[in-house]
Amino acid sequence: MQGVSTASIRQLDHRAGVIRMTALVFAEARAFLKVFFSNWIQDTVVYTEHANRETVTARDVVYALKRQGRMIYGFGQ
């Protein structure tokens, strides 16, 4: 998961109010994001395949996130 740059992680931390962080934070953040995205994509594919479609819809993504306990507002119910 080297696709997530150090600057991106630093920007997220800054938004959360973090002022200083150790270099170990970047590796830990990348590990967390890898697991999060892996689970999210896997759940999204399950919803898409269950509907016998080959195209992922926004609803599939929202349901996958909802299944993980994360809500995105503004997309349906």
Distance bins in CASP14 RR format, pairs under 12 A and 6 or more apart:
PFRMAT RR
TARGET T0000
AUTHOR 0000-0000-0000
RMODE 2
METHOD distances of the structure
MODEL  1
1 8 0 0 0 0 0 1 0 0 0 0 0
1 9 0 0 0 0 0 1 0 0 0 0 0
1 26 0 0 0 0 0 1 0 0 0 0 0
1 27 0 0 0 0 1 0 0 0 0 0 0
1 28 0 0 0 0 0 1 0 0 0 0 0
1 29 0 0 0 0 1 0 0 0 0 0 0
1 30 1 0 1 0 0 0 0 0 0 0 0
1 31 1 0 0 1 0 0 0 0 0 0 0
1 32 0 0 0 0 1 0 0 0 0 0 0
1 33 1 0 1 0 0 0 0 0 0 0 0
1 34 1 0 1 0 0 0 0 0 0 0 0
1 35 0 0 0 0 1 0 0 0 0 0 0
1 36 0 0 0 0 0 1 0 0 0 0 0
1 37 1 0 0 1 0 0 0 0 0 0 0
1 38 0 0 0 0 1 0 0 0 0 0 0
2 8 0 0 0 0 0 1 0 0 0 0 0
2 9 0 0 0 0 0 1 0 0 0 0 0
2 26 0 0 0 0 0 1 0 0 0 0 0
2 27 0 0 0 0 0 1 0 0 0 0 0
2 30 1 0 0 1 0 0 0 0 0 0 0
2 31 0 0 0 0 0 1 0 0 0 0 0
2 33 0 0 0 0 0 1 0 0 0 0 0
2 34 0 0 0 0 0 1 0 0 0 0 0
3 9 0 0 0 0 0 1 0 0 0 0 0
3 26 0 0 0 0 0 1 0 0 0 0 0
3 29 0 0 0 0 0 1 0 0 0 0 0
3 30 0 0 0 0 1 0 0 0 0 0 0
3 33 0 0 0 0 1 0 0 0 0 0 0
3 34 0 0 0 0 0 1 0 0 0 0 0
3 37 0 0 0 0 0 1 0 0 0 0 0
4 10 0 0 0 0 0 1 0 0 0 0 0
4 11 0 0 0 0 0 1 0 0 0 0 0
4 12 0 0 0 0 1 0 0 0 0 0 0
4 26 0 0 0 0 1 0 0 0 0 0 0
4 27 0 0 0 0 0 1 0 0 0 0 0
4 28 0 0 0 0 0 1 0 0 0 0 0
4 29 1 0 0 1 0 0 0 0 0 0 0
4 30 1 0 1 0 0 0 0 0 0 0 0
4 31 0 0 0 0 0 1 0 0 0 0 0
4 32 0 0 0 0 0 1 0 0 0 0 0
4 33 1 0 1 0 0 0 0 0 0 0 0
4 34 0 0 0 0 1 0 0 0 0 0 0
4 36 0 0 0 0 0 1 0 0 0 0 0
4 37 0 0 0 0 1 0 0 0 0 0 0
5 11 0 0 0 0 1 0 0 0 0 0 0
5 12 0 0 0 0 0 1 0 0 0 0 0
5 26 0 0 0 0 1 0 0 0 0 0 0
5 29 0 0 0 0 0 1 0 0 0 0 0
5 30 0 0 0 0 1 0 0 0 0 0 0
5 33 0 0 0 0 0 1 0 0 0 0 0
6 12 0 0 0 0 0 1 0 0 0 0 0
6 13 0 0 0 0 0 1 0 0 0 0 0
6 21 0 0 0 0 0 1 0 0 0 0 0
6 23 0 0 0 0 1 0 0 0 0 0 0
6 25 0 0 0 0 1 0 0 0 0 0 0
6 26 1 0 1 0 0 0 0 0 0 0 0
6 27 0 0 0 0 0 1 0 0 0 0 0
6 29 0 0 0 0 1 0 0 0 0 0 0
6 30 0 0 0 0 1 0 0 0 0 0 0
7 13 0 0 0 0 0 1 0 0 0 0 0
7 14 0 0 0 0 0 1 0 0 0 0 0
7 26 0 0 0 0 0 1 0 0 0 0 0
8 14 0 0 0 0 0 1 0 0 0 0 0
8 15 0 0 0 0 0 1 0 0 0 0 0
8 26 0 0 0 0 1 0 0 0 0 0 0
8 29 0 0 0 0 1 0 0 0 0 0 0
8 30 0 0 0 0 0 1 0 0 0 0 0
8 33 0 0 0 0 1 0 0 0 0 0 0
9 15 0 0 0 0 0 1 0 0 0 0 0
9 16 0 0 0 0 0 1 0 0 0 0 0
9 18 0 0 0 0 0 1 0 0 0 0 0
9 21 0 0 0 0 1 0 0 0 0 0 0
9 23 0 0 0 0 0 1 0 0 0 0 0
9 24 0 0 0 0 0 1 0 0 0 0 0
9 25 1 0 0 1 0 0 0 0 0 0 0
9 26 1 0 1 0 0 0 0 0 0 0 0
9 27 0 0 0 0 1 0 0 0 0 0 0
9 28 0 0 0 0 1 0 0 0 0 0 0
9 29 1 0 1 0 0 0 0 0 0 0 0
9 30 1 0 0 1 0 0 0 0 0 0 0
9 31 0 0 0 0 0 1 0 0 0 0 0
9 32 0 0 0 0 0 1 0 0 0 0 0
9 33 0 0 0 0 1 0 0 0 0 0 0
10 16 0 0 0 0 0 1 0 0 0 0 0
10 17 0 0 0 0 0 1 0 0 0 0 0
10 18 0 0 0 0 1 0 0 0 0 0 0
10 19 0 0 0 0 0 1 0 0 0 0 0
10 20 0 0 0 0 0 1 0 0 0 0 0
10 21 1 0 0 1 0 0 0 0 0 0 0
10 23 0 0 0 0 0 1 0 0 0 0 0
10 25 0 0 0 0 1 0 0 0 0 0 0
10 26 0 0 0 0 1 0 0 0 0 0 0
10 29 0 0 0 0 1 0 0 0 0 0 0
11 17 0 0 0 0 0 1 0 0 0 0 0
11 18 0 0 0 0 0 1 0 0 0 0 0
11 29 0 0 0 0 0 1 0 0 0 0 0
12 18 0 0 0 0 1 0 0 0 0 0 0
12 21 0 0 0 0 0 1 0 0 0 0 0
12 25 0 0 0 0 0 1 0 0 0 0 0
12 26 0 0 0 0 0 1 0 0 0 0 0
12 29 1 0 0 1 0 0 0 0 0 0 0
12 30 0 0 0 0 0 1 0 0 0 0 0
12 32 0 0 0 0 0 1 0 0 0 0 0
12 33 0 0 0 0 1 0 0 0 0 0 0
13 19 0 0 0 0 1 0 0 0 0 0 0
13 20 0 0 0 0 1 0 0 0 0 0 0
13 21 1 0 1 0 0 0 0 0 0 0 0
13 22 0 0 0 0 0 1 0 0 0 0 0
13 25 1 0 0 1 0 0 0 0 0 0 0
13 26 0 0 0 0 1 0 0 0 0 0 0
13 28 0 0 0 0 0 1 0 0 0 0 0
13 29 0 0 0 0 1 0 0 0 0 0 0
14 20 0 0 0 0 0 1 0 0 0 0 0
14 21 0 0 0 0 1 0 0 0 0 0 0
16 25 0 0 0 0 0 1 0 0 0 0 0
16 29 0 0 0 0 0 1 0 0 0 0 0
18 25 0 0 0 0 1 0 0 0 0 0 0
18 29 0 0 0 0 0 1 0 0 0 0 0
21 27 0 0 0 0 0 1 0 0 0 0 0
21 28 0 0 0 0 1 0 0 0 0 0 0
21 29 0 0 0 0 1 0 0 0 0 0 0
22 28 0 0 0 0 1 0 0 0 0 0 0
22 29 0 0 0 0 0 1 0 0 0 0 0
23 29 0 0 0 0 0 1 0 0 0 0 0
23 30 0 0 0 0 0 1 0 0 0 0 0
24 30 0 0 0 0 0 1 0 0 0 0 0
24 31 0 0 0 0 0 1 0 0 0 0 0
25 31 0 0 0 0 0 1 0 0 0 0 0
25 32 0 0 0 0 0 1 0 0 0 0 0
26 32 0 0 0 0 0 1 0 0 0 0 0
26 33 0 0 0 0 0 1 0 0 0 0 0
27 33 0 0 0 0 0 1 0 0 0 0 0
27 34 0 0 0 0 0 1 0 0 0 0 0
28 34 0 0 0 0 0 1 0 0 0 0 0
28 35 0 0 0 0 0 1 0 0 0 0 0
29 35 0 0 0 0 0 1 0 0 0 0 0
29 36 0 0 0 0 0 1 0 0 0 0 0
30 36 0 0 0 0 0 1 0 0 0 0 0
30 37 0 0 0 0 0 1 0 0 0 0 0
31 37 0 0 0 0 0 1 0 0 0 0 0
31 38 0 0 0 0 0 1 0 0 0 0 0
32 38 0 0 0 0 0 1 0 0 0 0 0
32 39 0 0 0 0 0 1 0 0 0 0 0
33 39 0 0 0 0 0 1 0 0 0 0 0
33 40 0 0 0 0 0 1 0 0 0 0 0
33 41 0 0 0 0 0 1 0 0 0 0 0
34 40 0 0 0 0 0 1 0 0 0 0 0
34 41 0 0 0 0 0 1 0 0 0 0 0
35 41 0 0 0 0 0 1 0 0 0 0 0
35 42 0 0 0 0 0 1 0 0 0 0 0
35 68 0 0 0 0 0 1 0 0 0 0 0
36 42 0 0 0 0 0 1 0 0 0 0 0
36 43 0 0 0 0 0 1 0 0 0 0 0
36 64 0 0 0 0 0 1 0 0 0 0 0
36 65 0 0 0 0 0 1 0 0 0 0 0
36 68 0 0 0 0 1 0 0 0 0 0 0
36 69 0 0 0 0 0 1 0 0 0 0 0
36 70 0 0 0 0 1 0 0 0 0 0 0
37 43 0 0 0 0 0 1 0 0 0 0 0
37 44 0 0 0 0 0 1 0 0 0 0 0
37 61 0 0 0 0 0 1 0 0 0 0 0
37 64 0 0 0 0 0 1 0 0 0 0 0
37 65 0 0 0 0 0 1 0 0 0 0 0
37 68 0 0 0 0 0 1 0 0 0 0 0
38 44 0 0 0 0 0 1 0 0 0 0 0
38 45 0 0 0 0 0 1 0 0 0 0 0
38 64 0 0 0 0 0 1 0 0 0 0 0
38 68 0 0 0 0 0 1 0 0 0 0 0
39 45 0 0 0 0 0 1 0 0 0 0 0
39 46 0 0 0 0 0 1 0 0 0 0 0
39 64 0 0 0 0 1 0 0 0 0 0 0
39 65 0 0 0 0 0 1 0 0 0 0 0
39 67 0 0 0 0 1 0 0 0 0 0 0
39 68 1 0 0 1 0 0 0 0 0 0 0
39 69 0 0 0 0 0 1 0 0 0 0 0
39 70 0 0 0 0 0 1 0 0 0 0 0
40 46 0 0 0 0 0 1 0 0 0 0 0
40 47 0 0 0 0 0 1 0 0 0 0 0
40 56 0 0 0 0 0 1 0 0 0 0 0
40 60 0 0 0 0 0 1 0 0 0 0 0
40 61 1 0 0 1 0 0 0 0 0 0 0
40 62 0 0 0 0 0 1 0 0 0 0 0
40 63 0 0 0 0 0 1 0 0 0 0 0
40 64 1 0 1 0 0 0 0 0 0 0 0
40 65 1 0 0 1 0 0 0 0 0 0 0
40 66 0 0 0 0 0 1 0 0 0 0 0
40 67 0 0 0 0 1 0 0 0 0 0 0
40 68 1 0 0 1 0 0 0 0 0 0 0
40 69 0 0 0 0 0 1 0 0 0 0 0
40 70 0 0 0 0 1 0 0 0 0 0 0
40 72 0 0 0 0 0 1 0 0 0 0 0
41 47 0 0 0 0 0 1 0 0 0 0 0
41 48 0 0 0 0 0 1 0 0 0 0 0
41 56 0 0 0 0 1 0 0 0 0 0 0
41 60 0 0 0 0 0 1 0 0 0 0 0
41 61 0 0 0 0 1 0 0 0 0 0 0
41 64 0 0 0 0 1 0 0 0 0 0 0
41 65 0 0 0 0 0 1 0 0 0 0 0
41 68 0 0 0 0 0 1 0 0 0 0 0
42 48 0 0 0 0 0 1 0 0 0 0 0
42 49 0 0 0 0 0 1 0 0 0 0 0
42 60 0 0 0 0 0 1 0 0 0 0 0
42 64 0 0 0 0 1 0 0 0 0 0 0
42 67 0 0 0 0 0 1 0 0 0 0 0
42 68 0 0 0 0 0 1 0 0 0 0 0
43 49 0 0 0 0 0 1 0 0 0 0 0
43 50 0 0 0 0 0 1 0 0 0 0 0
43 56 0 0 0 0 0 1 0 0 0 0 0
43 60 0 0 0 0 1 0 0 0 0 0 0
43 61 0 0 0 0 1 0 0 0 0 0 0
43 62 0 0 0 0 0 1 0 0 0 0 0
43 63 1 0 0 1 0 0 0 0 0 0 0
43 64 1 1 0 0 0 0 0 0 0 0 0
43 65 0 0 0 0 1 0 0 0 0 0 0
43 66 0 0 0 0 1 0 0 0 0 0 0
43 67 1 0 1 0 0 0 0 0 0 0 0
43 68 1 0 0 1 0 0 0 0 0 0 0
43 69 0 0 0 0 0 1 0 0 0 0 0
43 70 0 0 0 0 0 1 0 0 0 0 0
44 50 0 0 0 0 0 1 0 0 0 0 0
44 51 0 0 0 0 0 1 0 0 0 0 0
44 53 0 0 0 0 0 1 0 0 0 0 0
44 55 0 0 0 0 0 1 0 0 0 0 0
44 56 1 0 1 0 0 0 0 0 0 0 0
44 57 0 0 0 0 1 0 0 0 0 0 0
44 58 0 0 0 0 0 1 0 0 0 0 0
44 59 0 0 0 0 0 1 0 0 0 0 0
44 60 1 0 1 0 0 0 0 0 0 0 0
44 61 1 0 1 0 0 0 0 0 0 0 0
44 62 0 0 0 0 1 0 0 0 0 0 0
44 63 0 0 0 0 1 0 0 0 0 0 0
44 64 1 0 1 0 0 0 0 0 0 0 0
44 65 0 0 0 0 1 0 0 0 0 0 0
44 66 0 0 0 0 0 1 0 0 0 0 0
44 67 0 0 0 0 1 0 0 0 0 0 0
44 68 0 0 0 0 0 1 0 0 0 0 0
45 51 0 0 0 0 0 1 0 0 0 0 0
45 53 0 0 0 0 0 1 0 0 0 0 0
45 54 0 0 0 0 0 1 0 0 0 0 0
45 55 0 0 0 0 0 1 0 0 0 0 0
45 56 1 0 0 1 0 0 0 0 0 0 0
45 60 0 0 0 0 1 0 0 0 0 0 0
45 61 0 0 0 0 0 1 0 0 0 0 0
45 63 0 0 0 0 0 1 0 0 0 0 0
45 64 0 0 0 0 1 0 0 0 0 0 0
46 53 0 0 0 0 0 1 0 0 0 0 0
46 56 0 0 0 0 0 1 0 0 0 0 0
46 60 0 0 0 0 1 0 0 0 0 0 0
46 61 0 0 0 0 0 1 0 0 0 0 0
46 63 0 0 0 0 1 0 0 0 0 0 0
46 64 1 0 0 1 0 0 0 0 0 0 0
46 67 0 0 0 0 1 0 0 0 0 0 0
47 53 0 0 0 0 1 0 0 0 0 0 0
47 55 0 0 0 0 0 1 0 0 0 0 0
47 56 0 0 0 0 1 0 0 0 0 0 0
47 57 0 0 0 0 1 0 0 0 0 0 0
47 58 0 0 0 0 0 1 0 0 0 0 0
47 59 1 0 0 1 0 0 0 0 0 0 0
47 60 1 0 1 0 0 0 0 0 0 0 0
47 61 0 0 0 0 1 0 0 0 0 0 0
47 62 0 0 0 0 1 0 0 0 0 0 0
47 63 1 0 1 0 0 0 0 0 0 0 0
47 64 1 0 1 0 0 0 0 0 0 0 0
47 65 0 0 0 0 0 1 0 0 0 0 0
47 66 0 0 0 0 0 1 0 0 0 0 0
47 67 0 0 0 0 1 0 0 0 0 0 0
48 54 1 0 0 1 0 0 0 0 0 0 0
48 55 1 0 0 1 0 0 0 0 0 0 0
48 56 1 0 1 0 0 0 0 0 0 0 0
48 57 1 0 0 1 0 0 0 0 0 0 0
48 58 0 0 0 0 0 1 0 0 0 0 0
48 59 0 0 0 0 1 0 0 0 0 0 0
48 60 1 0 1 0 0 0 0 0 0 0 0
48 61 0 0 0 0 1 0 0 0 0 0 0
48 63 0 0 0 0 1 0 0 0 0 0 0
48 64 0 0 0 0 1 0 0 0 0 0 0
49 55 0 0 0 0 0 1 0 0 0 0 0
49 56 0 0 0 0 0 1 0 0 0 0 0
49 60 0 0 0 0 1 0 0 0 0 0 0
49 64 0 0 0 0 0 1 0 0 0 0 0
50 60 0 0 0 0 1 0 0 0 0 0 0
50 63 0 0 0 0 0 1 0 0 0 0 0
50 64 0 0 0 0 0 1 0 0 0 0 0
51 57 0 0 0 0 1 0 0 0 0 0 0
51 59 0 0 0 0 1 0 0 0 0 0 0
51 60 1 0 0 1 0 0 0 0 0 0 0
51 63 0 0 0 0 0 1 0 0 0 0 0
53 59 0 0 0 0 0 1 0 0 0 0 0
53 60 0 0 0 0 1 0 0 0 0 0 0
54 60 0 0 0 0 0 1 0 0 0 0 0
55 61 0 0 0 0 0 1 0 0 0 0 0
56 62 0 0 0 0 0 1 0 0 0 0 0
56 63 0 0 0 0 0 1 0 0 0 0 0
56 64 0 0 0 0 1 0 0 0 0 0 0
57 63 0 0 0 0 1 0 0 0 0 0 0
57 64 0 0 0 0 0 1 0 0 0 0 0
57 75 0 0 0 0 0 1 0 0 0 0 0
57 76 0 0 0 0 0 1 0 0 0 0 0
58 64 0 0 0 0 0 1 0 0 0 0 0
58 65 0 0 0 0 0 1 0 0 0 0 0
58 72 0 0 0 0 1 0 0 0 0 0 0
58 74 0 0 0 0 1 0 0 0 0 0 0
58 75 1 0 1 0 0 0 0 0 0 0 0
58 76 0 0 0 0 1 0 0 0 0 0 0
59 65 0 0 0 0 0 1 0 0 0 0 0
59 66 0 0 0 0 0 1 0 0 0 0 0
59 72 0 0 0 0 0 1 0 0 0 0 0
59 74 0 0 0 0 0 1 0 0 0 0 0
59 75 1 0 0 1 0 0 0 0 0 0 0
59 76 1 0 0 1 0 0 0 0 0 0 0
59 77 0 0 0 0 1 0 0 0 0 0 0
60 66 0 0 0 0 0 1 0 0 0 0 0
60 67 0 0 0 0 0 1 0 0 0 0 0
60 75 0 0 0 0 0 1 0 0 0 0 0
61 67 0 0 0 0 0 1 0 0 0 0 0
61 68 0 0 0 0 0 1 0 0 0 0 0
61 70 0 0 0 0 0 1 0 0 0 0 0
61 72 1 0 0 1 0 0 0 0 0 0 0
61 75 0 0 0 0 1 0 0 0 0 0 0
61 76 0 0 0 0 0 1 0 0 0 0 0
62 68 0 0 0 0 0 1 0 0 0 0 0
62 69 0 0 0 0 0 1 0 0 0 0 0
62 70 0 0 0 0 1 0 0 0 0 0 0
62 71 0 0 0 0 1 0 0 0 0 0 0
62 72 1 0 1 0 0 0 0 0 0 0 0
62 73 0 0 0 0 1 0 0 0 0 0 0
62 74 0 0 0 0 1 0 0 0 0 0 0
62 75 1 0 1 0 0 0 0 0 0 0 0
62 76 1 0 0 1 0 0 0 0 0 0 0
62 77 0 0 0 0 1 0 0 0 0 0 0
63 69 0 0 0 0 0 1 0 0 0 0 0
63 70 0 0 0 0 0 1 0 0 0 0 0
63 71 0 0 0 0 0 1 0 0 0 0 0
63 72 0 0 0 0 0 1 0 0 0 0 0
63 75 0 0 0 0 1 0 0 0 0 0 0
63 76 0 0 0 0 0 1 0 0 0 0 0
63 77 0 0 0 0 0 1 0 0 0 0 0
64 70 0 0 0 0 1 0 0 0 0 0 0
64 71 0 0 0 0 0 1 0 0 0 0 0
64 72 0 0 0 0 0 1 0 0 0 0 0
64 75 0 0 0 0 0 1 0 0 0 0 0
65 71 1 0 0 1 0 0 0 0 0 0 0
65 72 1 0 1 0 0 0 0 0 0 0 0
65 73 0 0 0 0 0 1 0 0 0 0 0
65 75 0 0 0 0 1 0 0 0 0 0 0
66 72 1 0 0 1 0 0 0 0 0 0 0
66 73 0 0 0 0 0 1 0 0 0 0 0
66 75 0 0 0 0 1 0 0 0 0 0 0
66 76 0 0 0 0 0 1 0 0 0 0 0
66 77 0 0 0 0 1 0 0 0 0 0 0
71 77 0 0 0 0 0 1 0 0 0 0 0
END
